[in-house]
Amino acid sequence: MADNLPTIPEFELGTNPSESWRHWKEDFEDYLEALQYSEALGKTITALLRHLCGEELKKQLRAFERKPNDGCEGVTLQQVLQEFDKYFLDYQNEIFSSLSSWK
């Protein structure tokens, strides 16, 4: 494993949160692959996500983890990433719809 790989920067909303999320997610997935963690146990990967993501995403992550999970214990990384995808898609749609009403 490449244990000496520098960490990725924390997530920042920026001026386009949807795009910022997409880029950060790609960086995170590349980071997992470079560390050979892509096949690690769910708890390890979600702990790494919480460690790297920054306060902005941690707030939302806590809300995702409190959602009912069909009786399953914990949430998988894939579920978390999908929740963030939906969250930021909604964010993008809200911004787009407010801008299109200016026409």
MMTF fields as JSON, N, C-alpha, C and O atoms, coordinates in Angstrom:
{
  "mmtfVersion": "1.0.0",
  "mmtfProducer": "UNKNOWN",
  "numBonds": 411,
  "numAtoms": 412,
  "numGroups": 103,
  "numChains": 1,
  "numModels": 1,
  "chainsPerModel": [1],
  "groupsPerChain": [103],
  "chainIdList": ["A"],
  "bondAtomList": [4, 2, 8, 6, 12, 10, 16, 14, 20, 18, 24, 22, 28, 26, 32, 30, 36, 34, 40, 38, 44, 42, 48, 46, 52, 50, 56, 54, 60, 58, 64, 62, 68, 66, 72, 70, 76, 74, 80, 78, 84, 82, 88, 86, 92, 90, 96, 94, 100, 98, 104, 102, 108, 106, 112, 110, 116, 114, 120, 118, 124, 122, 128, 126, 132, 130, 136, 134, 140, 138, 144, 142, 148, 146, 152, 150, 156, 154, 160, 158, 164, 162, 168, 166, 172, 170, 176, 174, 180, 178, 184, 182, 188, 186, 192, 190, 196, 194, 200, 198, 204, 202, 208, 206, 212, 210, 216, 214, 220, 218, 224, 222, 228, 226, 232, 230, 236, 234, 240, 238, 244, 242, 248, 246, 252, 250, 256, 254, 260, 258, 264, 262, 268, 266, 272, 270, 276, 274, 280, 278, 284, 282, 288, 286, 292, 290, 296, 294, 300, 298, 304, 302, 308, 306, 312, 310, 316, 314, 320, 318, 324, 322, 328, 326, 332, 330, 336, 334, 340, 338, 344, 342, 348, 346, 352, 350, 356, 354, 360, 358, 364, 362, 368, 366, 372, 370, 376, 374, 380, 378, 384, 382, 388, 386, 392, 390, 396, 394, 400, 398, 404, 402, 408, 406],
  "bondOrderList": [1, 1, 1, 1, 1, 1, 1, 1, 1, 1, 1, 1, 1, 1, 1, 1, 1, 1, 1, 1, 1, 1, 1, 1, 1, 1, 1, 1, 1, 1, 1, 1, 1, 1, 1, 1, 1, 1, 1, 1, 1, 1, 1, 1, 1, 1, 1, 1, 1, 1, 1, 1, 1, 1, 1, 1, 1, 1, 1, 1, 1, 1, 1, 1, 1, 1, 1, 1, 1, 1, 1, 1, 1, 1, 1, 1, 1, 1, 1, 1, 1, 1, 1, 1, 1, 1, 1, 1, 1, 1, 1, 1, 1, 1, 1, 1, 1, 1, 1, 1, 1, 1],
  "groupList": [{"groupName": "MET", "atomNameList": ["N", "CA", "C", "O"], "elementList": ["N", "C", "C", "O"], "formalChargeList": [0, 0, 0, 0], "bondAtomList": [1, 0, 2, 1, 3, 2], "bondOrderList": [1, 1, 2], "singleLetterCode": "M", "chemCompType": "L-PEPTIDE LINKING"}, {"groupName": "ALA", "atomNameList": ["N", "CA", "C", "O"], "elementList": ["N", "C", "C", "O"], "formalChargeList": [0, 0, 0, 0], "bondAtomList": [1, 0, 2, 1, 3, 2], "bondOrderList": [1, 1, 2], "singleLetterCode": "A", "chemCompType": "L-PEPTIDE LINKING"}, {"groupName": "ASP", "atomNameList": ["N", "CA", "C", "O"], "elementList": ["N", "C", "C", "O"], "formalChargeList": [0, 0, 0, 0], "bondAtomList": [1, 0, 2, 1, 3, 2], "bondOrderList": [1, 1, 2], "singleLetterCode": "D", "chemCompType": "L-PEPTIDE LINKING"}, {"groupName": "ASN", "atomNameList": ["N", "CA", "C", "O"], "elementList": ["N", "C", "C", "O"], "formalChargeList": [0, 0, 0, 0], "bondAtomList": [1, 0, 2, 1, 3, 2], "bondOrderList": [1, 1, 2], "singleLetterCode": "N", "chemCompType": "L-PEPTIDE LINKING"}, {"groupName": "LEU", "atomNameList": ["N", "CA", "C", "O"], "elementList": ["N", "C", "C", "O"], "formalChargeList": [0, 0, 0, 0], "bondAtomList": [1, 0, 2, 1, 3, 2], "bondOrderList": [1, 1, 2], "singleLetterCode": "L", "chemCompType": "L-PEPTIDE LINKING"}, {"groupName": "PRO", "atomNameList": ["N", "CA", "C", "O"], "elementList": ["N", "C", "C", "O"], "formalChargeList": [0, 0, 0, 0], "bondAtomList": [1, 0, 2, 1, 3, 2], "bondOrderList": [1, 1, 2], "singleLetterCode": "P", "chemCompType": "L-PEPTIDE LINKING"}, {"groupName": "THR", "atomNameList": ["N", "CA", "C", "O"], "elementList": ["N", "C", "C", "O"], "formalChargeList": [0, 0, 0, 0], "bondAtomList": [1, 0, 2, 1, 3, 2], "bondOrderList": [1, 1, 2], "singleLetterCode": "T", "chemCompType": "L-PEPTIDE LINKING"}, {"groupName": "ILE", "atomNameList": ["N", "CA", "C", "O"], "elementList": ["N", "C", "C", "O"], "formalChargeList": [0, 0, 0, 0], "bondAtomList": [1, 0, 2, 1, 3, 2], "bondOrderList": [1, 1, 2], "singleLetterCode": "I", "chemCompType": "L-PEPTIDE LINKING"}, {"groupName": "GLU", "atomNameList": ["N", "CA", "C", "O"], "elementList": ["N", "C", "C", "O"], "formalChargeList": [0, 0, 0, 0], "bondAtomList": [1, 0, 2, 1, 3, 2], "bondOrderList": [1, 1, 2], "singleLetterCode": "E", "chemCompType": "L-PEPTIDE LINKING"}, {"groupName": "PHE", "atomNameList": ["N", "CA", "C", "O"], "elementList": ["N", "C", "C", "O"], "formalChargeList": [0, 0, 0, 0], "bondAtomList": [1, 0, 2, 1, 3, 2], "bondOrderList": [1, 1, 2], "singleLetterCode": "F", "chemCompType": "L-PEPTIDE LINKING"}, {"groupName": "GLY", "atomNameList": ["N", "CA", "C", "O"], "elementList": ["N", "C", "C", "O"], "formalChargeList": [0, 0, 0, 0], "bondAtomList": [1, 0, 2, 1, 3, 2], "bondOrderList": [1, 1, 2], "singleLetterCode": "G", "chemCompType": "PEPTIDE LINKING"}, {"groupName": "SER", "atomNameList": ["N", "CA", "C", "O"], "elementList": ["N", "C", "C", "O"], "formalChargeList": [0, 0, 0, 0], "bondAtomList": [1, 0, 2, 1, 3, 2], "bondOrderList": [1, 1, 2], "singleLetterCode": "S", "chemCompType": "L-PEPTIDE LINKING"}, {"groupName": "TRP", "atomNameList": ["N", "CA", "C", "O"], "elementList": ["N", "C", "C", "O"], "formalChargeList": [0, 0, 0, 0], "bondAtomList": [1, 0, 2, 1, 3, 2], "bondOrderList": [1, 1, 2], "singleLetterCode": "W", "chemCompType": "L-PEPTIDE LINKING"}, {"groupName": "ARG", "atomNameList": ["N", "CA", "C", "O"], "elementList": ["N", "C", "C", "O"], "formalChargeList": [0, 0, 0, 0], "bondAtomList": [1, 0, 2, 1, 3, 2], "bondOrderList": [1, 1, 2], "singleLetterCode": "R", "chemCompType": "L-PEPTIDE LINKING"}, {"groupName": "HIS", "atomNameList": ["N", "CA", "C", "O"], "elementList": ["N", "C", "C", "O"], "formalChargeList": [0, 0, 0, 0], "bondAtomList": [1, 0, 2, 1, 3, 2], "bondOrderList": [1, 1, 2], "singleLetterCode": "H", "chemCompType": "L-PEPTIDE LINKING"}, {"groupName": "LYS", "atomNameList": ["N", "CA", "C", "O"], "elementList": ["N", "C", "C", "O"], "formalChargeList": [0, 0, 0, 0], "bondAtomList": [1, 0, 2, 1, 3, 2], "bondOrderList": [1, 1, 2], "singleLetterCode": "K", "chemCompType": "L-PEPTIDE LINKING"}, {"groupName": "TYR", "atomNameList": ["N", "CA", "C", "O"], "elementList": ["N", "C", "C", "O"], "formalChargeList": [0, 0, 0, 0], "bondAtomList": [1, 0, 2, 1, 3, 2], "bondOrderList": [1, 1, 2], "singleLetterCode": "Y", "chemCompType": "L-PEPTIDE LINKING"}, {"groupName": "GLN", "atomNameList": ["N", "CA", "C", "O"], "elementList": ["N", "C", "C", "O"], "formalChargeList": [0, 0, 0, 0], "bondAtomList": [1, 0, 2, 1, 3, 2], "bondOrderList": [1, 1, 2], "singleLetterCode": "Q", "chemCompType": "L-PEPTIDE LINKING"}, {"groupName": "CYS", "atomNameList": ["N", "CA", "C", "O"], "elementList": ["N", "C", "C", "O"], "formalChargeList": [0, 0, 0, 0], "bondAtomList": [1, 0, 2, 1, 3, 2], "bondOrderList": [1, 1, 2], "singleLetterCode": "C", "chemCompType": "L-PEPTIDE LINKING"}, {"groupName": "VAL", "atomNameList": ["N", "CA", "C", "O"], "elementList": ["N", "C", "C", "O"], "formalChargeList": [0, 0, 0, 0], "bondAtomList": [1, 0, 2, 1, 3, 2], "bondOrderList": [1, 1, 2], "singleLetterCode": "V", "chemCompType": "L-PEPTIDE LINKING"}],
  "groupTypeList": [0, 1, 2, 3, 4, 5, 6, 7, 5, 8, 9, 8, 4, 10, 6, 3, 5, 11, 8, 11, 12, 13, 14, 12, 15, 8, 2, 9, 8, 2, 16, 4, 8, 1, 4, 17, 16, 11, 8, 1, 4, 10, 15, 6, 7, 6, 1, 4, 4, 13, 14, 4, 18, 10, 8, 8, 4, 15, 15, 17, 4, 13, 1, 9, 8, 13, 15, 5, 3, 2, 10, 18, 8, 10, 19, 6, 4, 17, 17, 19, 4, 17, 8, 9, 2, 15, 16, 9, 4, 2, 16, 17, 3, 8, 7, 9, 11, 11, 4, 11, 11, 12, 15],
  "groupIdList": [1, 2, 3, 4, 5, 6, 7, 8, 9, 10, 11, 12, 13, 14, 15, 16, 17, 18, 19, 20, 21, 22, 23, 24, 25, 26, 27, 28, 29, 30, 31, 32, 33, 34, 35, 36, 37, 38, 39, 40, 41, 42, 43, 44, 45, 46, 47, 48, 49, 50, 51, 52, 53, 54, 55, 56, 57, 58, 59, 60, 61, 62, 63, 64, 65, 66, 67, 68, 69, 70, 71, 72, 73, 74, 75, 76, 77, 78, 79, 80, 81, 82, 83, 84, 85, 86, 87, 88, 89, 90, 91, 92, 93, 94, 95, 96, 97, 98, 99, 100, 101, 102, 103],
  "secStructList": [7, 7, 6, 6, 7, 7, 7, 7, 7, 7, 7, 7, 7, 7, 1, 7, 2, 2, 2, 2, 2, 2, 2, 2, 2, 2, 2, 2, 2, 2, 2, 2, 2, 2, 6, 6, 7, 6, 6, 1, 7, 2, 2, 2, 2, 2, 2, 2, 2, 2, 2, 2, 2, 7, 2, 2, 2, 2, 2, 2, 2, 2, 2, 2, 2, 2, 1, 7, 7, 6, 6, 7, 1, 1, 7, 7, 2, 2, 2, 2, 2, 2, 2, 2, 2, 2, 2, 2, 2, 2, 2, 2, 2, 2, 2, 2, 2, 2, 2, 2, 6, 6, 7],
  "xCoordList": [0.83, 0.0, 0.87, 1.996, 0.332, 1.037, 0.667, -0.061, 1.171, 0.802, 1.282, 0.763, 2.252, 2.781, 2.125, 2.643, 1.005, 0.271, -0.354, -1.047, -0.13, -0.754, -2.284, -2.83, -2.955, -4.419, -4.976, -4.298, -6.211, -6.888, -7.423, -7.647, -7.627, -8.178, -9.619, -10.318, -10.046, -11.426, -12.358, -11.965, -13.59, -14.607, -14.942, -15.073, -15.078, -15.549, -16.669, -16.562, -17.75, -18.905, -18.55, -18.964, -17.802, -17.456, -18.684, -19.74, -18.541, -19.651, -20.611, -21.742, -20.163, -21.004, -20.905, -20.097, -21.734, -21.631, -21.765, -21.092, -22.621, -22.795, -21.505, -21.105, -20.871, -19.603, -18.493, -17.657, -18.486, -17.482, -17.591, -16.579, -18.83, -19.031, -18.522, -17.821, -18.862, -18.45, -16.928, -16.4, -16.231, -14.765, -14.184, -13.243, -14.749, -14.23, -14.453, -13.58, -15.617, -15.926, -14.927, -14.445, -14.617, -13.634, -12.268, -11.586, -11.876, -10.599, -10.595, -9.599, -11.706, -11.813, -11.721, -11.009, -12.432, -12.387, -10.984, -10.519, -10.304, -8.918, -8.009, -7.116, -8.244, -7.45, -7.615, -6.638, -8.874, -9.125, -8.4, -7.81, -8.449, -7.798, -6.279, -5.633, -5.715, -4.263, -3.783, -2.685, -4.601, -4.248, -4.646, -4.413, -5.236, -5.731, -6.787, -6.859, -7.599, -8.693, -10.031, -11.052, -10.05, -11.322, -12.098, -13.319, -11.428, -12.106, -12.126, -12.461, -11.779, -11.741, -13.159, -14.136, -13.254, -14.538, -15.229, -14.574, -16.551, -17.354, -17.041, -16.965, -16.859, -16.573, -15.26, -15.149, -14.266, -12.964, -13.081, -12.537, -13.79, -13.91, -14.766, -14.418, -15.876, -16.697, -15.966, -16.147, -15.147, -14.335, -13.328, -13.093, -12.741, -11.81, -12.535, -12.005, -13.731, -14.536, -14.783, -14.578, -15.228, -15.479, -14.215, -14.274, -13.092, -11.823, -11.409, -10.852, -11.674, -11.199, -12.185, -11.771, -13.465, -14.47, -14.597, -14.987, -14.292, -14.454, -15.827, -16.723, -15.968, -17.179, -18.443, -19.511, -18.347, -19.515, -20.203, -21.421, -19.433, -20.008, -20.335, -21.267, -19.586, -19.851, -21.259, -21.932, -21.708, -23.065, -24.093, -24.996, -23.951, -24.892, -24.729, -25.715, -23.519, -23.248, -23.952, -24.502, -23.939, -24.624, -26.118, -26.735, -26.693, -28.116, -28.378, -29.38, -27.517, -27.668, -27.594, -28.371, -26.674, -26.465, -27.626, -27.817, -28.409, -29.562, -30.799, -31.772, -30.779, -31.922, -32.092, -31.109, -33.346, -33.557, -32.873, -32.865, -32.3, -31.514, -32.032, -31.244, -33.354, -33.972, -33.465, -33.301, -33.218, -32.783, -31.318, -30.838, -30.591, -29.172, -28.382, -28.786, -27.279, -26.44, -25.493, -24.722, -25.546, -24.67, -25.05, -25.987, -24.32, -24.544, -23.249, -22.156, -23.386, -22.208, -21.697, -22.418, -20.469, -19.906, -20.736, -21.004, -21.143, -21.936, -23.232, -23.633, -23.891, -25.123, -24.848, -25.616, -23.76, -23.408, -23.14, -23.64, -22.359, -22.048, -23.31, -23.461, -24.213, -25.474, -26.32, -26.953, -26.331, -27.076, -26.5, -27.247, -25.176, -24.552, -24.837, -25.07, -24.819, -25.146, -26.542, -26.74, -27.514, -28.886, -28.966, -29.628, -28.291, -28.31, -27.786, -28.402, -26.662, -26.083, -26.789, -26.73, -27.453, -28.273, -29.453, -29.799, -30.076, -31.168, -30.684, -31.384, -29.488, -28.895, -28.744, -29.073, -28.246, -28.052, -29.4, -29.533, -30.396, -31.702, -32.355, -33.009, -32.181, -32.745, -32.122, -32.829, -30.818, -30.123, -30.532, -30.813, -30.57, -30.923, -32.336, -32.573, -33.273, -34.655, -34.809, -35.618, -34.034, -34.127, -33.522, -34.012, -32.453, -31.839, -32.709, -32.795, -33.35, -34.184, -35.435, -36.03, -35.841, -37.013, -36.681, -37.587, -35.41, -34.993, -35.229, -35.221, -35.44, -35.582, -36.848, -37.116],
  "yCoordList": [-1.194, 0.0, 1.251, 1.245, 2.308, 3.587, 4.402, 5.39, 3.983, 4.636, 6.08, 6.846, 6.457, 7.812, 8.757, 9.846, 8.363, 9.199, 10.368, 10.15, 11.618, 12.753, 12.668, 12.153, 13.167, 13.118, 14.128, 15.068, 13.907, 14.848, 16.017, 15.868, 17.169, 18.312, 18.03, 17.219, 18.702, 18.6, 19.132, 19.952, 18.663, 19.147, 20.597, 20.975, 21.399, 22.78, 23.001, 22.595, 23.645, 23.876, 24.653, 24.274, 25.717, 26.544, 27.222, 27.274, 27.736, 28.437, 27.49, 27.865, 26.265, 25.263, 23.97, 23.096, 23.849, 22.687, 21.34, 20.38, 21.259, 19.997, 19.573, 18.411, 20.5, 20.205, 19.957, 19.073, 20.733, 20.526, 19.122, 18.457, 18.666, 17.308, 16.28, 15.344, 16.439, 15.477, 15.339, 14.23, 16.474, 16.443, 15.827, 15.036, 16.191, 15.644, 14.139, 13.392, 13.697, 12.262, 11.511, 10.444, 12.054, 11.423, 11.34, 10.318, 12.432, 12.435, 11.389, 10.694, 11.279, 10.311, 8.886, 8.056, 8.599, 7.254, 6.927, 5.797, 7.907, 7.697, 7.441, 6.595, 8.173, 8.014, 6.6, 5.956, 6.122, 4.754, 3.732, 2.779, 3.939, 3.009, 3.04, 1.992, 4.235, 4.364, 3.708, 3.154, 3.771, 3.139, 1.665, 0.977, 1.203, -0.167, -0.469, -1.578, 0.542, 0.384, 0.164, 0.03, 0.125, 0.035, -1.232, -1.261, -2.268, -3.507, -3.688, -4.77, -2.662, -2.763, -2.867, -2.585, -3.268, -3.37, -2.014, -0.974, -2.035, -0.82, 0.143, 1.352, -0.381, 0.489, 1.234, 2.403, 0.564, 1.193, 2.324, 3.409, 2.064, 3.073, 4.256, 5.407, 3.986, 5.106, 5.905, 7.119, 5.248, 5.981, 6.874, 8.008, 6.372, 7.17, 8.344, 9.454, 8.115, 9.199, 10.287, 11.471, 9.872, 10.851, 11.618, 12.808, 10.945, 11.574, 12.63, 13.666, 12.374, 13.246, 14.315, 15.34, 14.1, 14.917, 16.358, 17.22, 16.644, 18.011, 18.209, 17.377, 19.308, 19.566, 19.689, 19.258, 20.259, 20.459, 19.13, 19.01, 18.149, 16.84, 16.03, 15.226, 16.225, 15.46, 15.725, 14.806, 16.97, 17.298, 16.478, 15.887, 16.448, 15.707, 14.206, 13.469, 13.755, 12.336, 11.832, 10.73, 12.622, 12.226, 12.044, 11.124, 12.918, 12.798, 11.527, 10.852, 11.192, 9.969, 8.741, 7.8, 8.749, 7.585, 7.372, 6.266, 8.428, 8.29, 7.777, 7.383, 7.774, 7.288, 5.792, 5.076, 5.313, 3.866, 3.169, 3.676, 1.999, 1.309, -0.11, -1.049, -0.266, -1.56, -2.676, -3.811, -2.37, -3.379, -3.744, -4.564, -3.157, -3.463, -2.653, -1.561, -3.196, -2.501, -1.567, -2.009, -0.283, 0.691, 0.941, 0.341, 1.82, 2.114, 1.849, 1.994, 1.466, 1.186, 2.478, 3.474, 2.45, 3.6, 3.93, 5.1, 2.913, 3.142, 3.872, 4.78, 3.488, 4.159, 5.615, 6.504, 5.854, 7.221, 8.072, 9.192, 7.546, 8.297, 8.575, 9.661, 7.606, 7.82, 8.888, 9.702, 8.885, 9.919, 11.306, 12.261, 11.409, 12.695, 13.084, 14.257, 12.113, 12.406, 13.007, 14.02, 12.384, 12.894, 14.268, 15.172, 14.416, 15.683, 16.821, 17.884, 16.598, 17.668, 17.828, 18.908, 16.793, 16.939, 17.843, 18.733, 17.608, 18.477, 19.912, 20.852, 20.077, 21.399, 22.062, 23.237, 21.311, 21.826, 22.177, 23.233, 21.309, 21.565, 22.789, 23.557, 22.98, 24.142, 25.421, 26.392, 25.424, 26.599, 26.839, 27.975, 25.781, 25.912, 26.461, 27.352, 25.935, 26.383, 27.837, 28.577, 28.247, 29.646, 30.576, 31.689, 30.13, 30.948, 30.999, 32.039, 29.893, 29.885, 30.738, 31.158, 31.001, 31.846, 33.328, 34.161, 33.66, 35.049, 35.464, 36.656, 34.495, 34.804, 35.548, 35.88],
  "zCoordList": [0.0, 0.0, 0.0, 0.497, -0.559, -0.603, 0.628, 0.534, 1.777, 3.035, 3.137, 3.949, 2.334, 2.428, 1.426, 1.182, 0.846, -0.091, 0.657, 1.651, 0.207, 0.892, 0.81, -0.166, 1.821, 1.815, 0.824, 0.41, 0.466, -0.43, 0.404, 1.605, -0.221, 0.529, 0.975, 0.368, 2.032, 2.489, 1.417, 0.587, 1.442, 0.518, 0.833, 1.997, -0.202, -0.065, -1.064, -2.222, -0.622, -1.485, -2.745, -3.841, -2.606, -3.751, -4.342, -3.71, -5.548, -6.184, -6.894, -7.201, -7.156, -7.796, -6.98, -7.294, -5.929, -5.033, -5.734, -5.36, -6.741, -7.452, -8.149, -8.073, -8.812, -9.479, -8.463, -8.653, -7.391, -6.344, -5.773, -5.552, -5.531, -5.026, -6.021, -5.637, -7.285, -8.31, -8.353, -8.431, -8.303, -8.343, -7.068, -7.132, -5.905, -4.647, -4.597, -4.155, -5.047, -5.054, -5.94, -5.559, -7.103, -7.984, -7.306, -7.383, -6.639, -5.921, -4.806, -4.607, -4.082, -3.0, -3.531, -2.964, -4.609, -5.188, -5.696, -5.544, -6.3, -6.734, -5.535, -5.59, -4.46, -3.235, -2.676, -2.293, -2.633, -2.16, -3.018, -2.508, -4.312, -5.232, -5.054, -5.03, -4.929, -4.776, -3.481, -3.433, -2.437, -1.168, -1.124, -0.13, -2.191, -2.296, -1.227, -0.697, -0.927, 0.029, -0.662, 0.012, -1.986, -2.694, -2.324, -2.477, -1.847, -1.453, 0.07, 0.55, 0.826, 2.288, 2.851, 2.157, 4.092, 4.765, 4.822, 4.897, 4.787, 4.778, 5.908, 5.69, 7.115, 8.258, 8.069, 8.437, 7.497, 7.269, 6.263, 6.467, 5.182, 4.13, 4.588, 4.322, 5.269, 5.735, 6.808, 6.9, 7.614, 8.589, 7.872, 8.291, 6.805, 6.014, 5.375, 5.341, 4.872, 4.305, 5.348, 5.082, 6.544, 7.612, 7.984, 8.292, 7.956, 8.306, 7.279, 7.643, 6.023, 4.949, 4.495, 3.953, 4.703, 4.018, 4.497, 3.71, 5.725, 6.23, 6.859, 6.713, 7.549, 8.34, 7.503, 7.938, 6.33, 5.47, 5.153, 5.286, 4.741, 4.413, 5.657, 5.638, 6.739, 7.965, 8.479, 8.944, 8.399, 8.862, 8.093, 8.684, 6.795, 5.962, 6.159, 6.153, 6.33, 6.547, 7.803, 7.807, 8.853, 10.093, 9.84, 10.377, 9.024, 8.698, 7.895, 8.132, 6.966, 6.177, 7.075, 6.911, 8.012, 8.878, 9.837, 10.344, 10.093, 10.984, 10.251, 10.894, 8.914, 8.146, 8.378, 8.575, 8.356, 8.449, 7.276, 6.155, 7.554, 6.534, 6.294, 6.182, 6.216, 5.924, 6.838, 6.391, 8.101, 9.047, 8.949, 9.732, 8.008, 7.868, 8.884, 9.283, 9.282, 10.247, 9.508, 8.655, 9.829, 9.196, 7.746, 7.219, 7.124, 5.709, 4.958, 5.504, 3.722, 2.91, 2.279, 2.21, 1.828, 1.145, -0.083, -0.357, -0.819, -2.03, -1.698, -2.426, -0.61, -0.193, 0.159, -0.21, 0.868, 1.258, 0.018, -0.089, -0.91, -2.125, -2.935, -3.495, -2.999, -3.707, -3.031, -3.703, -1.71, -0.979, -1.268, -1.482, -1.273, -1.603, -3.052, -3.343, -3.959, -5.363, -5.457, -6.129, -4.784, -4.799, -4.146, -4.657, -3.02, -2.291, -3.169, -3.248, -3.818, -4.631, -5.972, -6.559, -6.476, -7.669, -7.341, -8.119, -6.171, -5.738, -5.598, -5.975, -5.055, -4.886, -6.251, -6.416, -7.223, -8.571, -9.2, -9.82, -9.05, -9.638, -9.037, -9.742, -7.728, -7.058, -7.599, -7.87, -7.756, -8.287, -9.725, -10.11, -10.527, -11.924, -12.076, -12.892, -11.295, -11.425, -10.979, -11.539, -9.973, -9.546, -10.593, -10.785, -11.279, -12.324, -13.571, -14.224, -13.904, -15.107, -14.936, -15.928, -13.711, -13.478, -13.7, -13.732, -13.85, -14.094, -15.523, -15.831, -16.412, -17.844, -18.137, -19.291]
}
